[in-house]
Amino acid sequence: MEKLKILCFANLGEKIGKFLEIPVETELTVHQLRERIIKSYPQHQHTIEMCMIAVNHEYVTEETIIRKDDQIALIPPVSGG
């Protein structure tokens, strides 16, 4: 079984780890990936739902197909001042 490697930024990376590996059998959409991550980390559901997801260094939509060799990043919202 293949594993997708996901980089987590900012406070999400501090909470669940900077790198995640999610086992996959086939291609999946960004939405399906988000649901799998939430299932693994339900206590961080709100933060995960708010994250932007980048695939191969570009922000993508929930319908985007992810392939096993794609570079994936979860980027939570940040505020500054």
PDB file of N, CA, C and O in Angstrom:
ATOM      1  N   MET A   1       0.834  -1.173   0.000  1.00  0.00           N
ATOM      2  CA  MET A   1       0.000   0.000   0.000  1.00  0.00           C
ATOM      3  C   MET A   1       0.884   1.243   0.000  1.00  0.00           C
ATOM      4  O   MET A   1       1.852   1.332   0.754  1.00  0.00           O
ATOM      5  N   GLU A   2       0.541   2.182  -0.842  1.00  0.00           N
ATOM      6  CA  GLU A   2       1.288   3.435  -0.941  1.00  0.00           C
ATOM      7  C   GLU A   2       0.931   4.359   0.221  1.00  0.00           C
ATOM      8  O   GLU A   2      -0.123   4.218   0.841  1.00  0.00           O
ATOM      9  N   LYS A   3       1.819   5.298   0.506  1.00  0.00           N
ATOM     10  CA  LYS A   3       1.548   6.299   1.538  1.00  0.00           C
ATOM     11  C   LYS A   3       1.788   7.683   0.956  1.00  0.00           C
ATOM     12  O   LYS A   3       2.801   7.936   0.304  1.00  0.00           O
ATOM     13  N   LEU A   4       0.831   8.575   1.207  1.00  0.00           N
ATOM     14  CA  LEU A   4       1.013   9.977   0.852  1.00  0.00           C
ATOM     15  C   LEU A   4       1.764  10.650   1.988  1.00  0.00           C
ATOM     16  O   LEU A   4       1.452  10.434   3.159  1.00  0.00           O
ATOM     17  N   LYS A   5       2.746  11.458   1.648  1.00  0.00           N
ATOM     18  CA  LYS A   5       3.485  12.214   2.650  1.00  0.00           C
ATOM     19  C   LYS A   5       2.978  13.643   2.628  1.00  0.00           C
ATOM     20  O   LYS A   5       2.916  14.280   1.576  1.00  0.00           O
ATOM     21  N   ILE A   6       2.616  14.142   3.812  1.00  0.00           N
ATOM     22  CA  ILE A   6       1.993  15.448   3.928  1.00  0.00           C
ATOM     23  C   ILE A   6       2.786  16.300   4.907  1.00  0.00           C
ATOM     24  O   ILE A   6       3.107  15.858   6.010  1.00  0.00           O
ATOM     25  N   LEU A   7       3.096  17.514   4.502  1.00  0.00           N
ATOM     26  CA  LEU A   7       3.805  18.462   5.345  1.00  0.00           C
ATOM     27  C   LEU A   7       2.785  19.373   6.016  1.00  0.00           C
ATOM     28  O   LEU A   7       1.921  19.936   5.343  1.00  0.00           O
ATOM     29  N   CYS A   8       2.876  19.524   7.331  1.00  0.00           N
ATOM     30  CA  CYS A   8       1.947  20.361   8.094  1.00  0.00           C
ATOM     31  C   CYS A   8       2.697  21.590   8.612  1.00  0.00           C
ATOM     32  O   CYS A   8       3.772  21.474   9.200  1.00  0.00           O
ATOM     33  N   PHE A   9       2.118  22.755   8.384  1.00  0.00           N
ATOM     34  CA  PHE A   9       2.766  24.003   8.768  1.00  0.00           C
ATOM     35  C   PHE A   9       2.161  24.602  10.028  1.00  0.00           C
ATOM     36  O   PHE A   9       1.084  24.208  10.475  1.00  0.00           O
ATOM     37  N   ALA A  10       2.883  25.561  10.585  1.00  0.00           N
ATOM     38  CA  ALA A  10       2.460  26.423  11.693  1.00  0.00           C
ATOM     39  C   ALA A  10       1.949  25.603  12.878  1.00  0.00           C
ATOM     40  O   ALA A  10       2.510  24.562  13.219  1.00  0.00           O
ATOM     41  N   ASN A  11       0.860  26.099  13.506  1.00  0.00           N
ATOM     42  CA  ASN A  11       0.394  25.459  14.733  1.00  0.00           C
ATOM     43  C   ASN A  11      -0.129  24.043  14.495  1.00  0.00           C
ATOM     44  O   ASN A  11      -0.111  23.223  15.413  1.00  0.00           O
ATOM     45  N   LEU A  12      -0.591  23.742  13.293  1.00  0.00           N
ATOM     46  CA  LEU A  12      -1.037  22.374  13.013  1.00  0.00           C
ATOM     47  C   LEU A  12       0.141  21.405  13.089  1.00  0.00           C
ATOM     48  O   LEU A  12       0.015  20.313  13.644  1.00  0.00           O
ATOM     49  N   GLY A  13       1.276  21.801  12.537  1.00  0.00           N
ATOM     50  CA  GLY A  13       2.474  20.971  12.613  1.00  0.00           C
ATOM     51  C   GLY A  13       2.918  20.738  14.052  1.00  0.00           C
ATOM     52  O   GLY A  13       3.433  19.671  14.386  1.00  0.00           O
ATOM     53  N   GLU A  14       2.714  21.743  14.900  1.00  0.00           N
ATOM     54  CA  GLU A  14       3.060  21.596  16.309  1.00  0.00           C
ATOM     55  C   GLU A  14       2.105  20.642  17.018  1.00  0.00           C
ATOM     56  O   GLU A  14       2.501  19.931  17.941  1.00  0.00           O
ATOM     57  N   LYS A  15       0.847  20.631  16.584  1.00  0.00           N
ATOM     58  CA  LYS A  15      -0.163  19.803  17.244  1.00  0.00           C
ATOM     59  C   LYS A  15      -0.125  18.342  16.804  1.00  0.00           C
ATOM     60  O   LYS A  15      -0.217  17.444  17.641  1.00  0.00           O
ATOM     61  N   ILE A  16       0.008  18.091  15.495  1.00  0.00           N
ATOM     62  CA  ILE A  16      -0.100  16.706  15.019  1.00  0.00           C
ATOM     63  C   ILE A  16       1.180  16.183  14.379  1.00  0.00           C
ATOM     64  O   ILE A  16       1.254  15.011  14.011  1.00  0.00           O
ATOM     65  N   GLY A  17       2.182  17.036  14.245  1.00  0.00           N
ATOM     66  CA  GLY A  17       3.446  16.617  13.664  1.00  0.00           C
ATOM     67  C   GLY A  17       3.697  17.310  12.338  1.00  0.00           C
ATOM     68  O   GLY A  17       2.763  17.598  11.591  1.00  0.00           O
ATOM     69  N   LYS A  18       4.940  17.570  12.056  1.00  0.00           N
ATOM     70  CA  LYS A  18       5.310  18.285  10.825  1.00  0.00           C
ATOM     71  C   LYS A  18       5.108  17.442   9.578  1.00  0.00           C
ATOM     72  O   LYS A  18       4.871  17.981   8.497  1.00  0.00           O
ATOM     73  N   PHE A  19       5.199  16.118   9.718  1.00  0.00           N
ATOM     74  CA  PHE A  19       5.022  15.220   8.585  1.00  0.00           C
ATOM     75  C   PHE A  19       4.006  14.139   8.938  1.00  0.00           C
ATOM     76  O   PHE A  19       4.080  13.530  10.006  1.00  0.00           O
ATOM     77  N   LEU A  20       3.068  13.910   8.043  1.00  0.00           N
ATOM     78  CA  LEU A  20       2.099  12.831   8.191  1.00  0.00           C
ATOM     79  C   LEU A  20       2.267  11.865   7.036  1.00  0.00           C
ATOM     80  O   LEU A  20       2.702  12.251   5.951  1.00  0.00           O
ATOM     81  N   GLU A  21       1.925  10.625   7.268  1.00  0.00           N
ATOM     82  CA  GLU A  21       1.858   9.634   6.195  1.00  0.00           C
ATOM     83  C   GLU A  21       0.478   9.009   6.243  1.00  0.00           C
ATOM     84  O   GLU A  21       0.069   8.448   7.260  1.00  0.00           O
ATOM     85  N   ILE A  22      -0.236   9.111   5.129  1.00  0.00           N
ATOM     86  CA  ILE A  22      -1.588   8.577   5.037  1.00  0.00           C
ATOM     87  C   ILE A  22      -1.581   7.439   4.021  1.00  0.00           C
ATOM     88  O   ILE A  22      -1.257   7.669   2.856  1.00  0.00           O
ATOM     89  N   PRO A  23      -1.930   6.212   4.430  1.00  0.00           N
ATOM     90  CA  PRO A  23      -1.967   5.099   3.480  1.00  0.00           C
ATOM     91  C   PRO A  23      -3.114   5.288   2.480  1.00  0.00           C
ATOM     92  O   PRO A  23      -4.225   5.668   2.850  1.00  0.00           O
ATOM     93  N   VAL A  24      -2.820   5.015   1.212  1.00  0.00           N
ATOM     94  CA  VAL A  24      -3.835   5.111   0.158  1.00  0.00           C
ATOM     95  C   VAL A  24      -3.693   3.924  -0.783  1.00  0.00           C
ATOM     96  O   VAL A  24      -2.597   3.405  -0.997  1.00  0.00           O
ATOM     97  N   GLU A  25      -4.817   3.509  -1.336  1.00  0.00           N
ATOM     98  CA  GLU A  25      -4.803   2.417  -2.307  1.00  0.00           C
ATOM     99  C   GLU A  25      -4.934   2.939  -3.729  1.00  0.00           C
ATOM    100  O   GLU A  25      -4.424   2.334  -4.672  1.00  0.00           O
ATOM    101  N   THR A  26      -5.622   4.071  -3.879  1.00  0.00           N
ATOM    102  CA  THR A  26      -5.841   4.651  -5.202  1.00  0.00           C
ATOM    103  C   THR A  26      -5.706   6.166  -5.097  1.00  0.00           C
ATOM    104  O   THR A  26      -5.462   6.710  -4.020  1.00  0.00           O
ATOM    105  N   GLU A  27      -5.869   6.829  -6.225  1.00  0.00           N
ATOM    106  CA  GLU A  27      -5.905   8.288  -6.209  1.00  0.00           C
ATOM    107  C   GLU A  27      -7.108   8.733  -5.389  1.00  0.00           C
ATOM    108  O   GLU A  27      -8.092   8.001  -5.278  1.00  0.00           O
ATOM    109  N   LEU A  28      -7.035   9.921  -4.820  1.00  0.00           N
ATOM    110  CA  LEU A  28      -8.160  10.439  -4.076  1.00  0.00           C
ATOM    111  C   LEU A  28      -8.227  11.948  -4.254  1.00  0.00           C
ATOM    112  O   LEU A  28      -7.268  12.571  -4.709  1.00  0.00           O
ATOM    113  N   THR A  29      -9.357  12.525  -3.895  1.00  0.00           N
ATOM    114  CA  THR A  29      -9.507  13.972  -4.011  1.00  0.00           C
ATOM    115  C   THR A  29      -8.974  14.643  -2.748  1.00  0.00           C
ATOM    116  O   THR A  29      -8.753  13.995  -1.726  1.00  0.00           O
ATOM    117  N   VAL A  30      -8.777  15.939  -2.842  1.00  0.00           N
ATOM    118  CA  VAL A  30      -8.363  16.715  -1.683  1.00  0.00           C
ATOM    119  C   VAL A  30      -9.401  16.562  -0.567  1.00  0.00           C
ATOM    120  O   VAL A  30      -9.044  16.421   0.603  1.00  0.00           O
ATOM    121  N   HIS A  31     -10.669  16.591  -0.926  1.00  0.00           N
ATOM    122  CA  HIS A  31     -11.732  16.424   0.067  1.00  0.00           C
ATOM    123  C   HIS A  31     -11.604  15.081   0.782  1.00  0.00           C
ATOM    124  O   HIS A  31     -11.716  15.019   2.007  1.00  0.00           O
ATOM    125  N   GLN A  32     -11.375  14.016   0.036  1.00  0.00           N
ATOM    126  CA  GLN A  32     -11.227  12.695   0.649  1.00  0.00           C
ATOM    127  C   GLN A  32     -10.001  12.640   1.560  1.00  0.00           C
ATOM    128  O   GLN A  32     -10.044  12.028   2.627  1.00  0.00           O
ATOM    129  N   LEU A  33      -8.918  13.276   1.140  1.00  0.00           N
ATOM    130  CA  LEU A  33      -7.720  13.319   1.973  1.00  0.00           C
ATOM    131  C   LEU A  33      -8.007  14.069   3.268  1.00  0.00           C
ATOM    132  O   LEU A  33      -7.631  13.613   4.348  1.00  0.00           O
ATOM    133  N   ARG A  34      -8.669  15.210   3.163  1.00  0.00           N
ATOM    134  CA  ARG A  34      -9.000  16.000   4.357  1.00  0.00           C
ATOM    135  C   ARG A  34      -9.838  15.158   5.333  1.00  0.00           C
ATOM    136  O   ARG A  34      -9.604  15.180   6.541  1.00  0.00           O
ATOM    137  N   GLU A  35     -10.811  14.421   4.794  1.00  0.00           N
ATOM    138  CA  GLU A  35     -11.657  13.574   5.645  1.00  0.00           C
ATOM    139  C   GLU A  35     -10.838  12.484   6.342  1.00  0.00           C
ATOM    140  O   GLU A  35     -11.093  12.172   7.505  1.00  0.00           O
ATOM    141  N   ARG A  36      -9.878  11.915   5.658  1.00  0.00           N
ATOM    142  CA  ARG A  36      -9.033  10.879   6.275  1.00  0.00           C
ATOM    143  C   ARG A  36      -8.185  11.461   7.399  1.00  0.00           C
ATOM    144  O   ARG A  36      -8.003  10.832   8.441  1.00  0.00           O
ATOM    145  N   ILE A  37      -7.668  12.669   7.179  1.00  0.00           N
ATOM    146  CA  ILE A  37      -6.851  13.306   8.211  1.00  0.00           C
ATOM    147  C   ILE A  37      -7.718  13.631   9.423  1.00  0.00           C
ATOM    148  O   ILE A  37      -7.303  13.410  10.561  1.00  0.00           O
ATOM    149  N   ILE A  38      -8.916  14.152   9.185  1.00  0.00           N
ATOM    150  CA  ILE A  38      -9.833  14.450  10.292  1.00  0.00           C
ATOM    151  C   ILE A  38     -10.176  13.183  11.061  1.00  0.00           C
ATOM    152  O   ILE A  38     -10.259  13.206  12.289  1.00  0.00           O
ATOM    153  N   LYS A  39     -10.376  12.085  10.353  1.00  0.00           N
ATOM    154  CA  LYS A  39     -10.681  10.815  11.020  1.00  0.00           C
ATOM    155  C   LYS A  39      -9.526  10.380  11.928  1.00  0.00           C
ATOM    156  O   LYS A  39      -9.754   9.814  12.997  1.00  0.00           O
ATOM    157  N   SER A  40      -8.295  10.643  11.503  1.00  0.00           N
ATOM    158  CA  SER A  40      -7.128  10.283  12.306  1.00  0.00           C
ATOM    159  C   SER A  40      -6.885  11.249  13.461  1.00  0.00           C
ATOM    160  O   SER A  40      -6.323  10.865  14.486  1.00  0.00           O
ATOM    161  N   TYR A  41      -7.311  12.510  13.296  1.00  0.00           N
ATOM    162  CA  TYR A  41      -7.073  13.538  14.315  1.00  0.00           C
ATOM    163  C   TYR A  41      -8.361  14.316  14.591  1.00  0.00           C
ATOM    164  O   TYR A  41      -8.414  15.522  14.349  1.00  0.00           O
ATOM    165  N   PRO A  42      -9.401  13.640  15.096  1.00  0.00           N
ATOM    166  CA  PRO A  42     -10.704  14.303  15.272  1.00  0.00           C
ATOM    167  C   PRO A  42     -10.658  15.489  16.235  1.00  0.00           C
ATOM    168  O   PRO A  42     -11.469  16.408  16.116  1.00  0.00           O
ATOM    169  N   GLN A  43      -9.741  15.484  17.169  1.00  0.00           N
ATOM    170  CA  GLN A  43      -9.640  16.585  18.121  1.00  0.00           C
ATOM    171  C   GLN A  43      -9.177  17.880  17.451  1.00  0.00           C
ATOM    172  O   GLN A  43      -9.295  18.952  18.044  1.00  0.00           O
ATOM    173  N   HIS A  44      -8.659  17.798  16.240  1.00  0.00           N
ATOM    174  CA  HIS A  44      -8.189  18.979  15.500  1.00  0.00           C
ATOM    175  C   HIS A  44      -9.031  19.234  14.249  1.00  0.00           C
ATOM    176  O   HIS A  44      -8.576  19.875  13.301  1.00  0.00           O
ATOM    177  N   GLN A  45     -10.251  18.727  14.261  1.00  0.00           N
ATOM    178  CA  GLN A  45     -11.125  18.832  13.087  1.00  0.00           C
ATOM    179  C   GLN A  45     -11.277  20.268  12.611  1.00  0.00           C
ATOM    180  O   GLN A  45     -11.137  20.536  11.418  1.00  0.00           O
ATOM    181  N   HIS A  46     -11.560  21.189  13.510  1.00  0.00           N
ATOM    182  CA  HIS A  46     -11.790  22.575  13.103  1.00  0.00           C
ATOM    183  C   HIS A  46     -10.564  23.152  12.400  1.00  0.00           C
ATOM    184  O   HIS A  46     -10.692  23.783  11.350  1.00  0.00           O
ATOM    185  N   THR A  47      -9.396  22.944  12.963  1.00  0.00           N
ATOM    186  CA  THR A  47      -8.168  23.468  12.352  1.00  0.00           C
ATOM    187  C   THR A  47      -7.934  22.840  10.985  1.00  0.00           C
ATOM    188  O   THR A  47      -7.576  23.539  10.037  1.00  0.00           O
ATOM    189  N   ILE A  48      -8.131  21.542  10.873  1.00  0.00           N
ATOM    190  CA  ILE A  48      -7.920  20.849   9.598  1.00  0.00           C
ATOM    191  C   ILE A  48      -8.914  21.336   8.547  1.00  0.00           C
ATOM    192  O   ILE A  48      -8.555  21.505   7.381  1.00  0.00           O
ATOM    193  N   GLU A  49     -10.157  21.562   8.955  1.00  0.00           N
ATOM    194  CA  GLU A  49     -11.162  22.072   8.019  1.00  0.00           C
ATOM    195  C   GLU A  49     -10.809  23.469   7.508  1.00  0.00           C
ATOM    196  O   GLU A  49     -11.162  23.821   6.383  1.00  0.00           O
ATOM    197  N   MET A  50     -10.124  24.256   8.313  1.00  0.00           N
ATOM    198  CA  MET A  50      -9.777  25.630   7.942  1.00  0.00           C
ATOM    199  C   MET A  50      -8.502  25.718   7.091  1.00  0.00           C
ATOM    200  O   MET A  50      -8.207  26.769   6.522  1.00  0.00           O
ATOM    201  N   CYS A  51      -7.763  24.636   7.007  1.00  0.00           N
ATOM    202  CA  CYS A  51      -6.487  24.651   6.280  1.00  0.00           C
ATOM    203  C   CYS A  51      -6.675  24.816   4.777  1.00  0.00           C
ATOM    204  O   CYS A  51      -7.625  24.303   4.185  1.00  0.00           O
ATOM    205  N   MET A  52      -5.746  25.544   4.186  1.00  0.00           N
ATOM    206  CA  MET A  52      -5.592  25.522   2.741  1.00  0.00           C
ATOM    207  C   MET A  52      -4.731  24.292   2.447  1.00  0.00           C
ATOM    208  O   MET A  52      -3.874  23.917   3.246  1.00  0.00           O
ATOM    209  N   ILE A  53      -4.968  23.678   1.304  1.00  0.00           N
ATOM    210  CA  ILE A  53      -4.148  22.540   0.910  1.00  0.00           C
ATOM    211  C   ILE A  53      -3.448  22.879  -0.390  1.00  0.00           C
ATOM    212  O   ILE A  53      -4.067  23.334  -1.352  1.00  0.00           O
ATOM    213  N   ALA A  54      -2.152  22.648  -0.398  1.00  0.00           N
ATOM    214  CA  ALA A  54      -1.354  22.871  -1.601  1.00  0.00           C
ATOM    215  C   ALA A  54      -0.871  21.516  -2.113  1.00  0.00           C
ATOM    216  O   ALA A  54      -0.459  20.652  -1.340  1.00  0.00           O
ATOM    217  N   VAL A  55      -0.932  21.357  -3.418  1.00  0.00           N
ATOM    218  CA  VAL A  55      -0.418  20.164  -4.078  1.00  0.00           C
ATOM    219  C   VAL A  55       0.605  20.641  -5.094  1.00  0.00           C
ATOM    220  O   VAL A  55       0.298  21.440  -5.979  1.00  0.00           O
ATOM    221  N   ASN A  56       1.819  20.141  -4.951  1.00  0.00           N
ATOM    222  CA  ASN A  56       2.920  20.541  -5.834  1.00  0.00           C
ATOM    223  C   ASN A  56       3.079  22.061  -5.855  1.00  0.00           C
ATOM    224  O   ASN A  56       3.233  22.668  -6.914  1.00  0.00           O
ATOM    225  N   HIS A  57       3.039  22.660  -4.666  1.00  0.00           N
ATOM    226  CA  HIS A  57       3.303  24.087  -4.440  1.00  0.00           C
ATOM    227  C   HIS A  57       2.222  25.026  -4.967  1.00  0.00           C
ATOM    228  O   HIS A  57       2.483  26.216  -5.142  1.00  0.00           O
ATOM    229  N   GLU A  58       1.018  24.523  -5.224  1.00  0.00           N
ATOM    230  CA  GLU A  58      -0.083  25.365  -5.679  1.00  0.00           C
ATOM    231  C   GLU A  58      -1.322  25.043  -4.851  1.00  0.00           C
ATOM    232  O   GLU A  58      -1.632  23.879  -4.599  1.00  0.00           O
ATOM    233  N   TYR A  59      -2.031  26.103  -4.429  1.00  0.00           N
ATOM    234  CA  TYR A  59      -3.298  25.888  -3.727  1.00  0.00           C
ATOM    235  C   TYR A  59      -4.282  25.230  -4.676  1.00  0.00           C
ATOM    236  O   TYR A  59      -4.319  25.541  -5.866  1.00  0.00           O
ATOM    237  N   VAL A  60      -5.087  24.307  -4.130  1.00  0.00           N
ATOM    238  CA  VAL A  60      -6.000  23.534  -4.966  1.00  0.00           C
ATOM    239  C   VAL A  60      -7.403  23.541  -4.358  1.00  0.00           C
ATOM    240  O   VAL A  60      -7.598  23.976  -3.223  1.00  0.00           O
ATOM    241  N   THR A  61      -8.373  23.055  -5.129  1.00  0.00           N
ATOM    242  CA  THR A  61      -9.749  22.947  -4.673  1.00  0.00           C
ATOM    243  C   THR A  61      -9.986  21.561  -4.079  1.00  0.00           C
ATOM    244  O   THR A  61      -9.145  20.670  -4.195  1.00  0.00           O
ATOM    245  N   GLU A  62     -11.126  21.398  -3.454  1.00  0.00           N
ATOM    246  CA  GLU A  62     -11.489  20.125  -2.833  1.00  0.00           C
ATOM    247  C   GLU A  62     -11.639  19.002  -3.871  1.00  0.00           C
ATOM    248  O   GLU A  62     -11.522  17.826  -3.525  1.00  0.00           O
ATOM    249  N   GLU A  63     -11.893  19.349  -5.122  1.00  0.00           N
ATOM    250  CA  GLU A  63     -12.107  18.346  -6.164  1.00  0.00           C
ATOM    251  C   GLU A  63     -10.814  17.886  -6.838  1.00  0.00           C
ATOM    252  O   GLU A  63     -10.829  16.940  -7.625  1.00  0.00           O
ATOM    253  N   THR A  64      -9.702  18.546  -6.534  1.00  0.00           N
ATOM    254  CA  THR A  64      -8.426  18.206  -7.160  1.00  0.00           C
ATOM    255  C   THR A  64      -8.042  16.767  -6.826  1.00  0.00           C
ATOM    256  O   THR A  64      -8.163  16.329  -5.682  1.00  0.00           O
ATOM    257  N   ILE A  65      -7.581  16.047  -7.832  1.00  0.00           N
ATOM    258  CA  ILE A  65      -7.125  14.663  -7.652  1.00  0.00           C
ATOM    259  C   ILE A  65      -5.673  14.673  -7.159  1.00  0.00           C
ATOM    260  O   ILE A  65      -4.825  15.385  -7.698  1.00  0.00           O
ATOM    261  N   ILE A  66      -5.409  13.878  -6.135  1.00  0.00           N
ATOM    262  CA  ILE A  66      -4.056  13.724  -5.596  1.00  0.00           C
ATOM    263  C   ILE A  66      -3.517  12.379  -6.050  1.00  0.00           C
ATOM    264  O   ILE A  66      -4.196  11.356  -5.968  1.00  0.00           O
ATOM    265  N   ARG A  67      -2.294  12.404  -6.525  1.00  0.00           N
ATOM    266  CA  ARG A  67      -1.619  11.180  -6.951  1.00  0.00           C
ATOM    267  C   ARG A  67      -0.489  10.859  -5.980  1.00  0.00           C
ATOM    268  O   ARG A  67      -0.052  11.727  -5.225  1.00  0.00           O
ATOM    269  N   LYS A  68      -0.022   9.640  -5.997  1.00  0.00           N
ATOM    270  CA  LYS A  68       0.925   9.173  -4.981  1.00  0.00           C
ATOM    271  C   LYS A  68       2.239   9.955  -4.934  1.00  0.00           C
ATOM    272  O   LYS A  68       2.859  10.024  -3.872  1.00  0.00           O
ATOM    273  N   ASP A  69       2.680  10.537  -6.033  1.00  0.00           N
ATOM    274  CA  ASP A  69       3.953  11.251  -6.041  1.00  0.00           C
ATOM    275  C   ASP A  69       3.816  12.748  -5.804  1.00  0.00           C
ATOM    276  O   ASP A  69       4.813  13.468  -5.838  1.00  0.00           O
ATOM    277  N   ASP A  70       2.601  13.228  -5.566  1.00  0.00           N
ATOM    278  CA  ASP A  70       2.392  14.656  -5.343  1.00  0.00           C
ATOM    279  C   ASP A  70       2.969  15.103  -4.010  1.00  0.00           C
ATOM    280  O   ASP A  70       3.020  14.339  -3.045  1.00  0.00           O
ATOM    281  N   GLN A  71       3.403  16.357  -3.979  1.00  0.00           N
ATOM    282  CA  GLN A  71       3.849  16.974  -2.731  1.00  0.00           C
ATOM    283  C   GLN A  71       2.655  17.709  -2.140  1.00  0.00           C
ATOM    284  O   GLN A  71       2.056  18.556  -2.803  1.00  0.00           O
ATOM    285  N   ILE A  72       2.308  17.392  -0.907  1.00  0.00           N
ATOM    286  CA  ILE A  72       1.095  17.908  -0.292  1.00  0.00           C
ATOM    287  C   ILE A  72       1.457  18.672   0.970  1.00  0.00           C
ATOM    288  O   ILE A  72       2.295  18.235   1.759  1.00  0.00           O
ATOM    289  N   ALA A  73       0.807  19.832   1.151  1.00  0.00           N
ATOM    290  CA  ALA A  73       1.024  20.622   2.351  1.00  0.00           C
ATOM    291  C   ALA A  73      -0.315  21.101   2.898  1.00  0.00           C
ATOM    292  O   ALA A  73      -1.202  21.510   2.149  1.00  0.00           O
ATOM    293  N   LEU A  74      -0.441  21.040   4.227  1.00  0.00           N
ATOM    294  CA  LEU A  74      -1.588  21.600   4.944  1.00  0.00           C
ATOM    295  C   LEU A  74      -1.135  22.912   5.562  1.00  0.00           C
ATOM    296  O   LEU A  74      -0.171  22.953   6.326  1.00  0.00           O
ATOM    297  N   ILE A  75      -1.844  23.985   5.223  1.00  0.00           N
ATOM    298  CA  ILE A  75      -1.433  25.309   5.679  1.00  0.00           C
ATOM    299  C   ILE A  75      -2.596  25.947   6.437  1.00  0.00           C
ATOM    300  O   ILE A  75      -3.568  26.387   5.823  1.00  0.00           O
ATOM    301  N   PRO A  76      -2.503  25.999   7.765  1.00  0.00           N
ATOM    302  CA  PRO A  76      -3.584  26.580   8.542  1.00  0.00           C
ATOM    303  C   PRO A  76      -3.611  28.100   8.399  1.00  0.00           C
ATOM    304  O   PRO A  76      -2.613  28.716   8.026  1.00  0.00           O
ATOM    305  N   PRO A  77      -4.767  28.695   8.702  1.00  0.00           N
ATOM    306  CA  PRO A  77      -4.826  30.155   8.663  1.00  0.00           C
ATOM    307  C   PRO A  77      -3.904  30.738   9.744  1.00  0.00           C
ATOM    308  O   PRO A  77      -3.753  30.170  10.825  1.00  0.00           O
ATOM    309  N   VAL A  78      -3.306  31.862   9.429  1.00  0.00           N
ATOM    310  CA  VAL A  78      -2.439  32.538  10.397  1.00  0.00           C
ATOM    311  C   VAL A  78      -2.912  33.983  10.530  1.00  0.00           C
ATOM    312  O   VAL A  78      -3.501  34.551   9.609  1.00  0.00           O
ATOM    313  N   SER A  79      -2.647  34.545  11.665  1.00  0.00           N
ATOM    314  CA  SER A  79      -2.961  35.951  11.863  1.00  0.00           C
ATOM    315  C   SER A  79      -1.709  36.649  12.356  1.00  0.00           C
ATOM    316  O   SER A  79      -0.838  36.035  12.972  1.00  0.00           O
ATOM    317  N   GLY A  80      -1.636  37.871  12.092  1.00  0.00           N
ATOM    318  CA  GLY A  80      -0.470  38.621  12.516  1.00  0.00           C
ATOM    319  C   GLY A  80      -0.877  40.034  12.883  1.00  0.00           C
ATOM    320  O   GLY A  80      -2.042  40.417  12.776  1.00  0.00           O
ATOM    321  N   GLY A  81       0.081  40.775  13.304  1.00  0.00           N
ATOM    322  CA  GLY A  81      -0.290  42.130  13.683  1.00  0.00           C
ATOM    323  C   GLY A  81       0.904  42.962  13.964  1.00  0.00           C
ATOM    324  O   GLY A  81       0.771  44.139  14.300  1.00  0.00           O
TER     325      GLY A  81
END
